Amino acid sequence: MPGQLCAGQDHKNAIVKNSKAYCEGRRAKADGGSVGNNPHIAASDAGVSWVSGFNSSEAGCCAS
């Protein structure tokens, strides 16, 4: 499963919603967005995952 747990972690425990948010954050950065564009509540699991994705420099986690 793509997403927040792709950095050498066990993918079996990935939470789909958070993985999706992570990939959305990566896409937002690739598209030239701002970290302030996070569509999730900042303190929520999805919000934290989105910011982690936005700030990630890891390649190959999310599908294009």
N, C-alpha and C positions, 0 to 999 in steps of 0.2 A: 504494500500500500504506500503510495507516495505521501510525502508530507513531513510533519514535524519530527517524526521518529526515523528519518532516513539516514542520519549521520552515524552509521554503524550500530544503530540500535535495533532492538527486536521489533519488527513491524507488526507482529501479531496483536500487540496491545494498542495500536494506533486508534484514536477516536476520529471517525470519519469527518465529523463537523470541524474539528480542530485542524485536521490535515488539510481540509479544503480551505480553511481560513489562512493557513500557512502558505499554501500555493497561491491564493489570491493576493497575499501580501507581496510575494515574490513577483507576481505578474504586475502589480501596481508599480513596483520599483522599476521593473524592466520597461514599463510604459512611460516612465518619467514622472510618476506621481510623487506625492508627498506623504510622509509618515502620518501626517495629520488627516489623511483621507481614509483612515481606518473606519470601516462601516460598522464595526462591532463596539460594544461597550468596552472601554479601555481595560477595565479590571477583570473582565470575563475571560474564561479560558480561550474562547475564540479570538477575543481582542488581543490577548497576549500572544497567541499563535500567529495572528496576522502580523504583528510588529516583529516577531521573530523571523517570519518569512521575509518581510521587507528588509530587515537588517542582515539577512543571510548572504554569505558570499559563496556558499557551497553550490557546486554544480551538480546537475543530474537528479535532483530530488523530485521535482514535479514534472508532470507531462506538459508538453508545450501546448 
